Amino acid sequence: MAKIAFKQDYEKRQKENRKCSEDLMMRDLEVWNGTKYVAWKDYDFDSEFNKFSLPSNKGYEQLVIILNKQGKNDEAIKLCREAKEHGWAGDWDKRIARYSKNN
């Protein structure tokens, strides 16, 4: 009997805690919206200060090297372009130029 009462009391407290935290979050959000602008809507993704780039991808680099050594320069160039298009850092333009000369 005590376990059932304890469980019901626990569940009641959990519901109250969730409601309380939701109310606090909504209050904070309302205060934020009232005094500041919503950052994610006005975020200037093209700003010079907001540039983000991916690190180099060793998987792409190694596969490109392997394809080049196998003489599959067309595939290596295609993979370099794909890596560059996806935003991975690397010397993709130099590799494309080098593999194009070997073709």
Secondary structure by P-SEA (a helix, b strand, c coil): caaaaaaaaaaaaaaaaaaaaaaaaaaaaaaaaaccccccccccccccccbbbbcccaaaaaaaaaaaaacaaaaaaaaaaaaaaaccccaaaaaaaaaaaac
